[in-house]
Amino acid sequence: MMKKQLLLLALLAAAVTAGAGNVVDNDEDKSEVHDGLVMNEGENDAFSMHFQVGVDVPVSVPDGMSFAPLRSWEIQWTVIQYDYTLKSTSTTFSAGLGLNWRNYTLKGHDQMFGKVNDFIAVGTPDGGIDNLASSIHTRSLVVPLLVKQRFSKNFAISLGGQLNWNFYARVVNQFENGDEKFNVDTRKIGERPVTVDILGIVHLWKLGLYCKYSPMSVLKTDRGPEFKSLAFGLYF
């Protein structure tokens, strides 16, 4: 599976640069090549910082499960990114290092995640529980790798991938029982330690719109229901 994802990322990068590598950028101001917060800029390279805020939409969800996209979010902070623009072209290669937070929340108030013999199952809670919110939270160290092609002063497209080291995950169940409120965390849920994402960004002026597809399931095959993720939102 990992080899297939890496091959797909390589093909995407080739598609961006094919026929575009010789496009000459005649703008004297090179600052449009870089969005986000530019920390240090040279003649053809720069160090920058970026943020992503978006909505997670789980896909390929097993029967009997449903998620609430408007309560499932992704936040990413690319702490540092190195951008290198090829001379006499408008093509930029980037590599970054950052942190990612994601959560996947079940729809409604009648389903919850629970751990049964090291397996994360989805079931209906017993009576007496109100305002239930059940979700999976992950934290990751991420390495985004991108190829950005600028077509005009204020328009560019980036394609590439992201390597995620998922170092922390938990199930969170929040509910009320009578007048008491509970917040129950469950850890060691069998998350995949390493995953790969496919990432695309449309850059308009200094703001971007991104779409990220995660073709690998959040949980391991033998540790819980398998579902994948599609995220989209703002990149800046």
SELO-800920 format. One record per atom (N, C-alpha, C, CB): residue in one letter; atom name; x negated, y negated, z negated. Coordinates in steps of 0.1 Angstrom, whole numbers. Each point is the difference from the previous one (the first is absolute). Last residue first. Glycine has a CB too. Layout:
residues N
code; site; xx; yy; zz
A; CA; X; Y; Z
...
This chain:
residues 236
code; site; xx; yy; zz
F; N; 30; -291; -47
F; CA; -6; -13; 0
F; C; -13; 0; -8
F; CB; 23; -10; 2
Y; N; 25; 39; 17
Y; CA; -15; 2; -2
Y; C; -6; -14; 1
Y; CB; 0; 23; 10
L; N; 52; 3; -19
L; CA; -8; -12; 4
L; C; -15; 3; -3
L; CB; 20; -15; -5
G; N; 16; 55; 17
G; CA; 1; -12; -8
G; C; -9; -10; 5
G; CB; 7; 13; -20
F; N; 7; 45; 19
F; CA; -1; -12; 8
F; C; 2; -13; -8
F; CB; 8; 13; 21
A; N; -15; 47; -21
A; CA; 1; -13; -7
A; C; -2; -11; 10
A; CB; -10; 10; -21
L; N; 21; 46; 15
L; CA; -2; -10; 10
L; C; 2; -14; -8
L; CB; 9; 15; 19
S; N; -20; 41; -33
S; CA; 4; -14; -3
S; C; -3; -8; 13
S; CB; -5; 3; -25
K; N; 17; 52; 7
K; CA; -10; -9; 6
K; C; 5; -14; -2
K; CB; -8; 17; 17
F; N; 18; 34; -43
F; CA; 5; -11; 8
F; C; -11; -10; 3
F; CB; 22; 2; -11
E; N; -9; 49; -16
E; CA; -9; -7; 10
E; C; 7; -11; 7
E; CB; -13; 21; 3
P; N; 19; 4; -54
P; CA; 6; -3; 13
P; C; -10; -8; 9
P; CB; 23; 1; -11
G; N; -48; 27; -26
G; CA; 12; -8; 0
G; C; 5; -2; 14
G; CB; -8; -11; -21
R; N; -32; 37; 9
R; CA; 2; -7; -12
R; C; 13; -9; -1
R; CB; -25; 0; -2
D; N; 2; 27; 39
D; CA; 5; 9; -10
D; C; 3; -7; -14
D; CB; -13; 18; 12
T; N; -4; -43; 27
T; CA; 11; 9; 5
T; C; 6; 9; -11
T; CB; -12; 0; 22
K; N; -9; -48; -35
K; CA; -5; 12; 6
K; C; 12; 10; 3
K; CB; -22; -3; -12
L; N; 32; -50; 10
L; CA; -3; 11; -9
L; C; -6; 12; 8
L; CB; 18; -7; -16
V; N; -8; -32; 41
V; CA; -5; -5; -13
V; C; -4; 11; -10
V; CB; 15; -20; 4
S; N; -17; 27; 50
S; CA; 10; -1; -10
S; C; -7; -5; -13
S; CB; 13; 19; 10
M; N; -29; -32; 40
M; CA; -2; 10; -10
M; C; 9; -2; -11
M; CB; -24; 2; 7
P; N; 22; -32; 30
P; CA; 4; 13; 5
P; C; -2; 11; -10
P; CB; -5; -9; 23
S; N; 14; -46; -24
S; CA; -8; 10; -7
S; C; 4; 14; 4
S; CB; -2; -16; -20
Y; N; 3; -38; 41
Y; CA; 6; 14; -1
Y; C; -9; 9; -7
Y; CB; 13; -4; 21
K; N; -2; -53; -15
K; CA; -10; 11; -4
K; C; 8; 13; -1
K; CB; -14; -17; -13
C; N; 16; -38; 31
C; CA; 7; 12; 0
C; C; -10; 11; -3
C; CB; 18; -8; 16
Y; N; -15; -51; -19
Y; CA; -6; 13; 1
Y; C; 10; 12; 0
Y; CB; -20; -10; -11
L; N; 11; -47; 21
L; CA; 11; 10; -3
L; C; -6; 14; 2
L; CB; 18; -16; 8
G; N; -41; -36; -20
G; CA; 1; 12; 8
G; C; 12; 8; -4
G; CB; -24; 0; 2
L; N; 2; -55; -1
L; CA; 8; 10; -7
L; C; 1; 13; 9
L; CB; 13; -18; -12
K; N; -34; -25; 23
K; CA; -7; 5; -11
K; C; 7; 11; -8
K; CB; -11; -22; -1
W; N; 22; 15; 52
W; CA; -6; -11; -8
W; C; -8; 6; -12
W; CB; 19; -16; 7
L; N; 2; 53; 9
L; CA; 6; -12; 6
L; C; -4; -11; -8
L; CB; 20; 13; 8
H; N; -31; 43; 0
H; CA; -4; -12; -6
H; C; 6; -12; 8
H; CB; -22; 11; -8
V; N; 31; 44; -1
V; CA; 2; -11; 10
V; C; -3; -13; -7
V; CB; 18; 13; 13
I; N; -32; 42; -23
I; CA; 3; -14; -5
I; C; 2; -9; 12
I; CB; -13; 4; -21
G; N; 9; 53; 4
G; CA; 1; -10; 11
G; C; 4; -14; -6
G; CB; 6; 19; 17
L; N; -25; 35; -33
L; CA; 4; -14; -3
L; C; 0; -8; 12
L; CB; -9; 2; -23
I; N; 9; 51; -1
I; CA; -2; -7; 12
I; C; 6; -14; -1
I; CB; 1; 22; 13
D; N; -23; 14; -52
D; CA; 11; -7; 6
D; C; -4; -5; 13
D; CB; 8; -7; -23
V; N; -24; 48; -14
V; CA; -3; -9; 11
V; C; 12; -7; 5
V; CB; -20; 15; 6
T; N; 1; 12; -55
T; CA; 9; -1; 11
T; C; -5; -10; 10
T; CB; 20; 6; -15
V; N; -33; 24; -34
V; CA; -5; -8; 11
V; C; 10; 1; 11
V; CB; -24; 4; -6
P; N; 34; 16; -35
P; CA; -10; -9; -5
P; C; -5; -9; 11
P; CB; -7; 17; -16
R; N; 57; 3; 8
R; CA; -12; 3; 8
R; C; -11; -10; -4
R; CB; 15; 9; 19
E; N; 21; 6; -57
E; CA; -1; -9; 12
E; C; -12; 4; 9
E; CB; 10; -19; -13
G; N; 12; 37; -31
G; CA; -4; 8; 12
G; C; -1; -9; 13
G; CB; 10; 20; -10
I; N; -1; -32; -38
I; CA; 12; 4; 8
I; C; -3; 7; 13
I; CB; 12; -18; -10
K; N; -32; -4; -35
K; CA; -4; 13; 6
K; C; 11; 6; 8
K; CB; -16; 4; -19
R; N; 37; -37; -15
R; CA; -12; 0; 8
R; C; -5; 14; 4
R; CB; -7; -21; -12
T; N; 52; -10; -7
T; CA; -5; 13; 2
T; C; -12; -1; 9
T; CB; 23; 11; -4
D; N; 11; -45; -30
D; CA; -10; 2; 10
D; C; -4; 15; 1
D; CB; -8; -24; -3
V; N; 52; -9; -15
V; CA; -7; 13; -1
V; C; -10; 2; 11
V; CB; 20; 10; -12
N; N; 13; -47; -16
N; CA; -9; 0; 12
N; C; -9; 12; -2
N; CB; 1; -26; 2
F; N; 50; 5; -24
F; CA; -12; 9; 1
F; C; -8; -2; 12
F; CB; 13; 17; -13
K; N; 27; -41; -23
K; CA; -6; 0; 14
K; C; -12; 9; -1
K; CB; 9; -23; 6
E; N; 40; 18; -37
E; CA; -14; 1; 1
E; C; -5; 1; 15
E; CB; 0; 11; -22
D; N; 46; -12; 4
D; CA; -6; -13; -1
D; C; -15; 0; 1
D; CB; 19; -6; -15
G; N; 6; 46; 36
G; CA; 7; -8; -10
G; C; -6; -14; 0
G; CB; 4; 20; -14
N; N; -32; 2; 42
N; CA; 8; 10; -7
N; C; 6; -7; -12
N; CB; -14; 20; 7
E; N; -14; -32; 43
E; CA; 6; -4; -13
E; C; 8; 12; -6
E; CB; 1; -24; 8
F; N; -47; 20; 28
F; CA; 14; 2; -2
F; C; 5; -5; -14
F; CB; -1; 20; 16
Q; N; -44; -8; 22
Q; CA; 6; -11; -9
Q; C; 15; 2; -1
Q; CB; -19; -16; 6
N; N; -28; 44; 11
N; CA; 14; 0; -1
N; C; 4; -10; -11
N; CB; 1; 25; 6
V; N; -46; -11; 28
V; CA; 6; -9; -10
V; C; 15; 2; 0
V; CB; -19; -17; 2
V; N; -30; 44; 14
V; CA; 15; -1; 2
V; C; 5; -9; -11
V; CB; 1; 23; 11
R; N; -53; -24; 12
R; CA; 9; 4; -11
R; C; 15; -1; 4
R; CB; -17; -8; -16
A; N; -42; 3; 31
A; CA; 14; 2; 4
A; C; 9; 4; -12
A; CB; -7; 6; 24
Y; N; -48; -21; -4
Y; CA; 10; 0; -11
Y; C; 14; 1; 5
Y; CB; -15; -14; -14
F; N; -25; 13; 42
F; CA; -6; 4; -13
F; C; 10; 0; -12
F; CB; -21; -10; 8
N; N; 15; 13; 48
N; CA; 11; -2; -10
N; C; -4; 5; -13
N; CB; 17; 3; 18
W; N; -40; -22; 28
W; CA; -4; 9; -11
W; C; 11; -3; -11
W; CB; -25; 1; 6
N; N; 24; -11; 50
N; CA; 5; -2; -13
N; C; -5; 10; -10
N; CB; 20; -11; 9
L; N; -28; -14; 43
L; CA; -3; 12; -8
L; C; 3; -4; -14
L; CB; -18; 8; 15
Q; N; 35; -27; 35
Q; CA; -4; -3; -13
Q; C; -2; 13; -8
Q; CB; 12; -22; 1
G; N; -10; -1; 54
G; CA; 4; 9; -10
G; C; -5; -4; -14
G; CB; 1; 18; 17
G; N; 12; -43; 34
G; CA; -10; 8; -7
G; C; 6; 9; -10
G; CB; -16; -18; 4
L; N; 25; -31; 28
L; CA; 3; 14; -1
L; C; -11; 8; -7
L; CB; 14; -1; 21
S; N; 6; -54; -9
S; CA; -10; 10; -6
S; C; 6; 14; 0
S; CB; -10; -19; -14
I; N; 18; -32; 42
I; CA; 5; 13; -5
I; C; -11; 8; -5
I; CB; 18; 0; 17
A; N; -4; -56; -7
A; CA; -9; 11; 1
A; C; 7; 13; -5
A; CB; -20; -16; -4
F; N; 25; -43; 14
F; CA; 6; 14; 1
F; C; -10; 10; 2
F; CB; 20; -10; 10
N; N; -26; -39; -11
N; CA; 8; 3; -12
N; C; 7; 14; 1
N; CB; 3; -25; -2
K; N; -34; 7; 35
K; CA; -5; -6; -12
K; C; 8; 4; -12
K; CB; -7; -19; 14
S; N; 7; 55; 24
S; CA; 1; -15; 1
S; C; -5; -5; -13
S; CB; 19; 0; 17
F; N; -23; 45; -10
F; CA; 5; -3; 13
F; C; 1; -15; 3
F; CB; 12; 22; 0
R; N; -41; 16; -34
R; CA; 7; -13; 1
R; C; 3; -4; 14
R; CB; -12; -8; -21
Q; N; 3; 55; -9
Q; CA; -2; -6; 13
Q; C; 8; -13; 0
Q; CB; -3; 22; 11
K; N; -19; 16; -49
K; CA; 9; -11; 3
K; C; -4; -7; 13
K; CB; 2; -4; -24
V; N; -8; 52; -8
V; CA; -5; -7; 12
V; C; 10; -11; 4
V; CB; -13; 21; 8
L; N; 0; 8; -57
L; CA; 8; -6; 10
L; C; -7; -5; 12
L; CB; 15; -6; -18
L; N; -13; 35; -33
L; CA; -9; -1; 12
L; C; 9; -5; 11
L; CB; -16; 18; -8
P; N; 19; -13; -50
P; CA; 6; -3; 13
P; C; -11; -2; 10
P; CB; 20; -10; -11
V; N; -16; 34; -38
V; CA; -11; -5; 9
V; C; 7; -2; 14
V; CB; -19; 12; -13
V; N; 34; -6; -45
V; CA; 2; 1; 15
V; C; -11; -6; 8
V; CB; 24; -1; -4
L; N; -4; 22; -47
L; CA; -11; -8; 6
L; C; 0; 2; 15
L; CB; -14; 3; -22
S; N; 58; 2; -12
S; CA; -10; 6; 9
S; C; -11; -10; 3
S; CB; 17; 13; 11
R; N; 32; 4; -40
R; CA; -10; -11; 1
R; C; -12; 6; 8
R; CB; 7; -11; -22
T; N; 50; 22; 13
T; CA; -13; 3; 3
T; C; -9; -12; 0
T; CB; 8; 19; 13
H; N; 45; 2; -30
H; CA; -10; -11; 1
H; C; -14; 5; 3
H; CB; 14; -14; -16
I; N; 42; 30; 17
I; CA; -13; 4; 0
I; C; -9; -12; 3
I; CB; 6; 23; 8
S; N; 47; -20; -31
S; CA; -10; -3; 11
S; C; -13; 7; -2
S; CB; 12; -22; 3
S; N; 43; 11; -22
S; CA; -10; 10; 1
S; C; -9; -2; 12
S; CB; 15; 16; -12
A; N; 27; -38; -22
A; CA; -9; -4; 11
A; C; -12; 10; 0
A; CB; 7; -25; 0
L; N; 46; 18; -24
L; CA; -12; 8; 2
L; C; -7; -6; 12
L; CB; 11; 21; -9
N; N; 31; -33; -20
N; CA; -10; -9; 7
N; C; -13; 7; 2
N; CB; 11; -19; -11
D; N; 15; 47; -24
D; CA; 5; -11; 9
D; C; -11; -8; 6
D; CB; 20; -1; -15
I; N; -6; 51; -12
I; CA; -11; -8; 5
I; C; 6; -11; 10
I; CB; -17; 19; -2
G; N; 42; 17; -20
G; CA; -4; -9; -10
G; C; -11; -9; 5
G; CB; 6; 17; -16
G; N; 1; 34; 37
G; CA; 9; -12; -4
G; C; -6; -8; -11
G; CB; 19; 13; 7
D; N; -54; 14; 24
D; CA; 12; 3; -8
D; C; 8; -12; -3
D; CB; -13; 19; -10
P; N; -15; -18; 56
P; CA; -2; 0; -15
P; C; 12; 4; -7
P; CB; -16; -18; 3
T; N; -2; 34; 46
T; CA; 10; -8; -6
T; C; -1; 0; -15
T; CB; 15; 4; 20
G; N; -57; 5; 17
G; CA; 12; 6; -6
G; C; 10; -11; -5
G; CB; -13; 20; -6
V; N; -38; -5; 32
V; CA; 10; -11; 0
V; C; 13; 7; -5
V; CB; -11; -14; 19
A; N; -45; 27; -27
A; CA; 13; 3; 6
A; C; 10; -12; -1
A; CB; -3; 24; -6
I; N; -52; -8; 2
I; CA; 9; -11; -1
I; C; 13; 3; 8
I; CB; -20; -16; -2
F; N; -18; 49; -23
F; CA; 7; -3; 12
F; C; 10; -12; -2
F; CB; -2; 25; 8
D; N; -24; -1; -42
D; CA; -10; -6; 9
D; C; 6; -3; 13
D; CB; -18; 11; -11
N; N; 47; 7; -23
N; CA; -11; 9; 3
N; C; -9; -5; 10
N; CB; 15; 18; -6
V; N; 20; -50; 3
V; CA; 4; 13; -4
V; C; -11; 10; 4
V; CB; 25; -5; 1
K; N; -11; -52; -5
K; CA; -11; 10; 2
K; C; 4; 13; -6
K; CB; -17; -18; 0
G; N; 47; -24; 24
G; CA; -4; 6; -12
G; C; -11; 11; 2
G; CB; 23; -4; -9
F; N; 10; -41; 31
F; CA; -12; 9; 1
F; C; -3; 6; -13
F; CB; -9; -14; 19
M; N; 59; -4; -2
M; CA; -12; -3; -7
M; C; -11; 10; 2
M; CB; 13; -11; -18
Q; N; 42; -11; 31
Q; CA; -11; 10; 3
Q; C; -13; -5; -8
Q; CB; 10; 5; 23
D; N; 32; -29; -22
D; CA; 4; 14; -3
D; C; -10; 10; 3
D; CB; 23; -7; 3
H; N; -18; -43; 6
H; CA; -3; 3; -14
H; C; 4; 14; -5
H; CB; 4; -25; -4
G; N; -19; -2; 55
G; CA; 10; 3; -10
G; C; -4; 2; -14
G; CB; 13; 9; 19
K; N; -50; 1; 17
K; CA; 12; -8; 2
K; C; 11; 4; -10
K; CB; -5; -2; 24
L; N; -50; 5; -30
L; CA; 12; 8; 4
L; C; 12; -10; 1
L; CB; -10; 22; -10
T; N; -42; -37; 15
T; CA; 10; 0; -9
T; C; 12; 8; 6
T; CB; -7; -22; -11
Y; N; -49; 12; 15
Y; CA; 11; 6; 8
Y; C; 12; 3; -10
Y; CB; -17; 10; 17
N; N; -33; -42; -14
N; CA; 10; 7; -7
N; C; 12; 5; 9
N; CB; -6; -13; -21
R; N; -51; -8; 20
R; CA; 13; 4; 7
R; C; 9; 7; -10
R; CB; -12; 3; 21
W; N; -38; -33; -15
W; CA; 10; 4; -9
W; C; 13; 4; 8
W; CB; -10; -14; -20
N; N; -48; 5; 28
N; CA; 14; 1; 5
N; C; 9; 5; -11
N; CB; -8; 4; 24
L; N; -45; -28; -12
L; CA; 9; 7; -9
L; C; 14; 0; 5
L; CB; -15; -5; -20
G; N; -37; 0; 46
G; CA; 10; -7; -8
G; C; 8; 10; -9
G; CB; 1; -17; 17
L; N; -40; 5; 26
L; CA; 1; 8; -13
L; C; 10; -7; -8
L; CB; -24; 8; 1
G; N; 8; -7; 56
G; CA; 3; -6; -13
G; C; 0; 9; -12
G; CB; 13; -17; 13
A; N; -27; 4; 44
A; CA; 0; 11; -10
A; C; 2; -7; -14
A; CB; -15; 16; 14
S; N; 19; -28; 44
S; CA; 1; -3; -15
S; C; -1; 12; -8
S; CB; 14; -20; 5
F; N; -21; -6; 48
F; CA; 0; 13; -7
F; C; -1; -3; -15
F; CB; -11; 13; 19
T; N; 27; -42; 28
T; CA; -6; 0; -13
T; C; 1; 14; -6
T; CB; 5; -24; -3
T; N; -2; -5; 53
T; CA; 2; 12; -7
T; C; -7; 1; -13
T; CB; 3; 11; 22
S; N; -3; -43; 17
S; CA; 10; -4; -10
S; C; 4; 13; -8
S; CB; 8; -20; 13
T; N; -56; 4; 15
T; CA; 13; 7; 1
T; C; 9; -5; -11
T; CB; -11; 20; 10
S; N; -37; -31; -4
S; CA; 7; -3; 13
S; C; 13; 8; 2
S; CB; -23; -5; 9
K; N; -4; 25; -48
K; CA; -4; -12; 7
K; C; 7; -1; 14
K; CB; -22; 0; -12
L; N; 44; 26; -30
L; CA; -10; 3; 10
L; C; -3; -13; 8
L; CB; 8; 24; 2
T; N; 8; -21; -54
T; CA; 5; -3; 14
T; C; -11; 2; 10
T; CB; 17; -16; -10
Y; N; -5; 33; -43
Y; CA; -10; -3; 9
Y; C; 6; -1; 14
Y; CB; -17; 12; -14
D; N; 29; -10; -43
D; CA; 5; -2; 14
D; C; -11; -3; 9
D; CB; 22; -8; -9
Y; N; -11; 29; -44
Y; CA; -10; -5; 9
Y; C; 6; 0; 14
Y; CB; -19; 9; -15
Q; N; 41; -11; -37
Q; CA; 1; 6; 14
Q; C; -11; -7; 8
Q; CB; 25; 5; -2
I; N; -4; 1; -53
I; CA; -10; -5; 9
I; C; 1; 8; 13
I; CB; -15; -7; -19
V; N; 50; 12; -13
V; CA; -9; -9; -7
V; C; -11; -6; 8
V; CB; 4; 14; -20
T; N; 46; 3; 30
T; CA; -13; 3; 5
T; C; -10; -10; -6
T; CB; 10; 9; 22
W; N; 39; 8; -38
W; CA; -9; -11; -1
W; C; -14; 6; 6
W; CB; 12; -10; -21
Q; N; 45; 23; 21
Q; CA; -14; 3; 2
Q; C; -8; -12; 0
Q; CB; 6; 20; 14
I; N; 46; 4; -25
I; CA; -8; -12; -2
I; C; -15; 4; 2
I; CB; 17; -11; -16
E; N; 38; 31; 24
E; CA; -14; 2; 1
E; C; -7; -14; -1
E; CB; 3; 20; 15
W; N; 49; 6; -29
W; CA; -9; -11; 5
W; C; -15; 5; 1
W; CB; 16; -16; -11
S; N; 41; 28; 3
S; CA; -13; 7; 2
S; C; -9; -10; 7
S; CB; 11; 23; 2
R; N; 35; -31; -11
R; CA; -6; 1; -13
R; C; -13; 8; 1
R; CB; 23; -1; -10
L; N; 3; -8; 48
L; CA; -1; -13; -5
L; C; -4; 1; -15
L; CB; 17; -8; 15
P; N; -9; 48; 10
P; CA; -12; -7; 5
P; C; -1; -14; -6
P; CB; 3; 12; 21
A; N; 17; 35; -39
A; CA; 5; -14; 1
A; C; -12; -9; 5
A; CB; 17; 4; -19
F; N; -6; 53; 25
F; CA; -7; -11; -6
F; C; 6; -14; 2
F; CB; -21; 14; 3
S; N; 34; 43; -5
S; CA; 2; -12; 7
S; C; -7; -11; -8
S; CB; 22; 7; 11
M; N; -13; 52; -5
M; CA; -8; -12; -6
M; C; 4; -12; 8
M; CB; -19; 15; -8
G; N; 35; 28; 20
G; CA; 4; -1; -14
G; C; -7; -11; -7
G; CB; 4; 24; 0
D; N; -27; -2; 42
D; CA; 14; -1; -3
D; C; 2; -1; -15
D; CB; 5; 13; 21
P; N; -52; -31; -4
P; CA; 8; 13; 0
P; C; 14; -3; -3
P; CB; -20; 12; -8
V; N; -12; -47; 34
V; CA; 5; 3; -13
V; C; 8; 13; 0
V; CB; 0; -25; -6
S; N; -26; -5; 39
S; CA; -1; 14; 0
S; C; 4; 5; -14
S; CB; -18; 0; 18
V; N; 6; -49; -23
V; CA; 6; 7; 12
V; C; -3; 15; -1
V; CB; -3; -21; 14
P; N; 4; -30; -46
P; CA; -3; 15; 2
P; C; 7; 6; 12
P; CB; -4; 1; -25
V; N; -10; -52; 15
V; CA; 11; 7; 4
V; C; -4; 15; 2
V; CB; 10; -20; 12
D; N; -27; -30; -37
D; CA; -3; 14; 3
D; C; 13; 7; 4
D; CB; -19; 1; -16
V; N; 1; -55; 18
V; CA; 11; 10; -4
V; C; -4; 14; 4
V; CB; 18; -18; 1
G; N; -53; -27; -11
G; CA; 10; 6; 9
G; C; 10; 10; -7
G; CB; -17; -3; 18
V; N; -31; -32; -18
V; CA; 12; 2; -8
V; C; 11; 5; 9
V; CB; -6; -18; -17
Q; N; -51; 8; 16
Q; CA; 11; 5; 6
Q; C; 11; 2; -10
Q; CB; -14; 12; 17
F; N; -37; -41; -10
F; CA; 11; 6; -8
F; C; 11; 5; 9
F; CB; -5; -16; -19
H; N; -53; 1; 20
H; CA; 14; 0; 5
H; C; 10; 7; -9
H; CB; -11; 2; 22
M; N; -43; -27; -12
M; CA; 8; 7; -10
M; C; 15; 0; 6
M; CB; -16; -7; -20
S; N; -39; 3; 42
S; CA; 13; -6; -3
S; C; 7; 9; -10
S; CB; 1; -10; 23
F; N; -50; -3; 6
F; CA; 5; 8; -11
F; C; 13; -7; -4
F; CB; -23; 8; -8
A; N; -6; -8; 58
A; CA; 6; -7; -12
A; C; 4; 11; -11
A; CB; 9; -19; 15
D; N; -36; 7; 38
D; CA; 5; 9; -10
D; C; 5; -8; -12
D; CB; -15; 18; 8
N; N; -8; -36; 32
N; CA; 8; 11; 6
N; C; 6; 10; -11
N; CB; -14; -2; 20
E; N; -9; -39; -32
E; CA; 2; -3; 14
E; C; 9; 11; 6
E; CB; -22; -12; 2
G; N; 28; 9; -54
G; CA; -12; -3; 9
G; C; 4; -3; 14
G; CB; -13; 15; -15
E; N; 37; -16; -38
E; CA; 1; 1; 15
E; C; -13; -3; 7
E; CB; 25; -5; -2
N; N; 3; 17; -49
N; CA; -13; -4; 6
N; C; 1; 3; 15
N; CB; -12; 5; -22
M; N; 51; -2; -4
M; CA; -9; -3; -11
M; C; -14; -5; 5
M; CB; 12; 17; -14
V; N; 43; -15; 31
V; CA; -14; 2; 4
V; C; -9; -5; -10
V; CB; 7; -3; 24
L; N; 45; 21; -24
L; CA; -9; -9; -7
L; C; -14; 3; 5
L; CB; 15; -2; -20
G; N; 27; 13; 52
G; CA; -3; 3; -14
G; C; -9; -11; -6
G; CB; 2; 25; 5
D; N; -8; -14; 47
D; CA; 11; -5; -8
D; C; -3; 4; -15
D; CB; 17; 2; 19
H; N; -47; -9; 29
H; CA; 1; 5; -13
H; C; 13; -6; -7
H; CB; -25; 3; -1
V; N; 13; -15; 45
V; CA; -3; 14; 1
V; C; 3; 6; -14
V; CB; -18; -3; 18
E; N; 20; -44; -9
E; CA; 12; 8; 2
E; C; -2; 15; 0
E; CB; 9; -20; 12
S; N; -45; -13; -15
S; CA; 7; 3; -13
S; C; 12; 8; 2
S; CB; -10; -20; -10
K; N; -22; 0; 43
K; CA; 1; 15; -2
K; C; 8; 4; -12
K; CB; -22; 2; 11
D; N; 17; -46; 24
D; CA; 3; 3; -14
D; C; 2; 15; -1
D; CB; 10; -23; -4
E; N; -17; 6; 47
E; CA; -12; -4; -8
E; C; 2; 4; -14
E; CB; -4; -19; 16
D; N; 26; 44; 26
D; CA; 3; -9; -10
D; C; -12; -3; -8
D; CB; 23; 8; -2
N; N; -18; 24; 38
N; CA; -6; -13; 4
N; C; 3; -10; -11
N; CB; 3; 6; 24
D; N; -9; 50; -18
D; CA; 8; -10; -8
D; C; -6; -14; 2
D; CB; 6; 18; -17
V; N; -6; 29; 48
V; CA; -8; -10; -6
V; C; 9; -10; -7
V; CB; -17; 2; 17
V; N; 19; 52; -2
V; CA; 8; -12; 0
V; C; -8; -11; -8
V; CB; 22; 13; 1
N; N; -34; 34; 7
N; CA; -7; -10; 7
N; C; 8; -13; 0
N; CB; -11; 17; 14
G; N; 27; 24; -35
G; CA; -13; -4; -6
G; C; -7; -11; 7
G; CB; -2; 23; -6
A; N; 44; 0; 18
A; CA; 1; -13; -7
A; C; -14; -4; -6
A; CB; 24; 5; -6
G; N; -12; 37; 29
G; CA; 4; -11; 9
G; C; 0; -13; -6
G; CB; 13; 16; 12
A; N; -12; 21; -46
A; CA; -1; 4; 14
A; C; 4; -12; 9
A; CB; 4; 24; -5
T; N; -1; -22; -44
T; CA; -12; -6; 6
T; C; -1; 2; 15
T; CB; -11; 3; -22
V; N; 48; 15; -4
V; CA; -1; -15; -3
V; C; -11; -6; 8
V; CB; 10; 4; -22
A; N; -5; 43; 23
A; CA; 11; -7; 7
A; C; -1; -15; -1
A; CB; 15; 21; -3
A; N; -43; 7; -23
A; CA; -5; -1; 14
A; C; 11; -7; 9
A; CB; -13; 21; -3
A; N; 23; -12; -42
A; CA; -11; -11; 1
A; C; -4; -1; 14
A; CB; -7; 5; -23
L; N; 38; 29; 14
L; CA; 6; -13; -2
L; C; -11; -11; 2
L; CB; 18; 10; -15
L; N; -32; 34; 15
L; CA; 6; -3; 12
L; C; 7; -14; 0
L; CB; 4; 25; 3
A; N; -24; -8; -42
A; CA; -10; -3; 9
A; C; 6; -4; 14
A; CB; -16; 16; -12
L; N; 44; -1; -23
L; CA; -5; -13; -3
L; C; -11; -4; 11
L; CB; 5; 3; -25
L; N; 12; 41; 27
L; CA; 10; -10; 4
L; C; -4; -14; -2
L; CB; 17; 17; -5
L; N; -45; 18; -10
L; CA; 0; -1; 14
L; C; 10; -10; 5
L; CB; -7; 24; 1
L; N; 7; -15; -46
L; CA; -12; -7; 3
L; C; -1; -2; 15
L; CB; -12; 8; -20
Q; N; 46; 19; 3
Q; CA; 3; -14; -3
Q; C; -12; -8; 4
Q; CB; 14; 6; -19
K; N; -18; 40; 24
K; CA; 10; -5; 9
K; C; 2; -15; -2
K; CB; 11; 23; 1
K; N; -38; 1; -31
K; CA; -7; -2; 12
K; C; 9; -6; 11
K; CB; -15; 19; -6
M; N; 33; -7; -37
M; CA; -8; -12; -1
M; C; -7; -3; 14
M; CB; -4; 5; -25
M; N; 30; 35; 21
M; CA; 8; -12; 0
M; C; -9; -13; 0
M; CB; 18; 13; -12
